[in-house]
Amino acid sequence: MTQYFDQPRGILPRATGLPDHTLNMGQRKKEELLSGPGGLLGIFYRQAVANPGVTQRSYFEENGYEYEKRATYNEKANTLTVNTCICPVSYGHHIGQTCSMCGQKD
């Protein structure tokens, strides 16, 4: 199980991480993105949506490196900028269709 931290611990060398990429929320309203447990987005991404323009950060250690996970929500463009390769859609992801957020086909 991966543990996440609010601050970098600085014990392990820092991984370079992935470049930022933007996910399109499409026609989804902010209220839908913030829906409770079992909603479209996980807790980390809901924090970004709840605080538009403020970059959310968390840190974790894996394979001998420390990684930073980032997410920033742009309310005007209805986009989420992230530095992870994991699609934030946490429920019913890619079942028999193309994901409208990350574009992955099932």
MOCORGI-V988811 format. One record per residue. N is the residue number from 0. RES is the residue in one small letter. OMEGA is omega in degrees with one decimal (NA if undefined). NEAR is the number of other C-alpha atoms within 8 Angstrom. D_LAST is the distance of its C-alpha to the last C-alpha in Angstrom with 1 decimal. Layout:
n-><N	N>
res-><RES	RES>
omega-><OMEGA	OMEGA>
near-><NEAR	NEAR>
d_last-><D_LAST	D_LAST>
This chain:
n-><0	1	2	3	4	5	6	7	8	9	10	11	12	13	14	15	16	17	18	19	20	21	22	23	24	25	26	27	28	29	30	31	32	33	34	35	36	37	38	39	40	41	42	43	44	45	46	47	48	49	50	51	52	53	54	55	56	57	58	59	60	61	62	63	64	65	66	67	68	69	70	71	72	73	74	75	76	77	78	79	80	81	82	83	84	85	86	87	88	89	90	91	92	93	94	95	96	97	98	99	100	101	102	103	104	105>
res-><m	t	q	y	f	d	q	p	r	g	i	l	p	r	a	t	g	l	p	d	h	t	l	n	m	g	q	r	k	k	e	e	l	l	s	g	p	g	g	l	l	g	i	f	y	r	q	a	v	a	n	p	g	v	t	q	r	s	y	f	e	e	n	g	y	e	y	e	k	r	a	t	y	n	e	k	a	n	t	l	t	v	n	t	c	i	c	p	v	s	y	g	h	h	i	g	q	t	c	s	m	c	g	q	k	d>
omega-><180.0	175.8	178.6	-178.7	178.0	-177.7	174.8	-179.2	175.8	-178.9	-178.3	175.8	-177.3	175.5	-179.1	176.8	-178.9	175.5	178.1	170.6	-172.3	177.0	-177.4	179.3	176.5	-177.1	-178.4	178.5	-179.5	-179.8	178.7	179.8	-178.9	-176.4	-172.0	-177.5	-178.1	180.0	-176.0	-176.1	174.5	-175.6	-177.7	-178.7	175.3	176.4	178.9	-179.9	-179.6	-179.4	-175.7	177.7	-179.9	-179.2	176.1	-178.9	169.3	-173.8	175.7	-178.4	-178.3	177.1	176.3	178.5	174.2	-177.5	174.2	176.0	-177.4	174.1	177.4	179.9	175.4	-174.2	-177.8	-179.2	-177.1	179.2	177.6	178.7	-175.5	176.7	177.7	178.2	-178.4	177.1	-177.3	177.6	-171.9	-175.7	176.8	-173.4	170.2	-178.7	176.6	-179.3	174.8	-179.8	-179.4	-178.1	-174.9	177.1	180.0	179.6	178.7	NA>
near-><2	6	6	8	9	7	6	8	6	7	4	9	8	8	7	5	7	7	5	8	7	8	10	10	10	7	4	7	6	7	6	9	12	11	9	5	4	7	12	11	12	10	6	8	10	11	9	15	14	7	8	10	9	8	9	10	9	11	13	12	12	8	4	7	10	14	12	10	11	12	14	14	15	11	9	4	5	10	11	13	13	12	12	9	5	4	8	8	10	11	8	6	7	10	6	6	7	9	10	8	10	8	7	7	8	7>
d_last-><26.7	26.6	29.5	29.4	32.7	34.0	36.1	35.6	37.7	38.7	39.1	36.5	35.9	33.5	30.2	29.5	26.1	23.4	24.3	23.6	20.8	20.4	17.8	18.3	18.9	19.1	21.1	21.0	24.5	26.0	27.0	23.4	22.4	25.4	24.9	26.0	24.5	21.1	20.5	17.7	19.0	20.7	24.4	24.7	22.8	24.7	27.9	27.0	26.4	29.7	31.6	30.6	31.7	32.4	30.4	29.3	29.7	29.2	30.0	29.0	30.2	28.2	29.1	32.5	31.5	31.4	28.4	28.4	25.5	26.0	24.8	26.7	26.1	27.6	28.5	29.8	26.7	24.4	22.5	22.0	22.9	21.8	22.4	19.6	16.3	14.8	13.2	15.9	13.9	15.0	14.3	11.4	9.0	5.4	6.2	5.4	5.7	6.3	8.2	11.8	13.2	11.7	9.7	6.7	3.8	0.0>
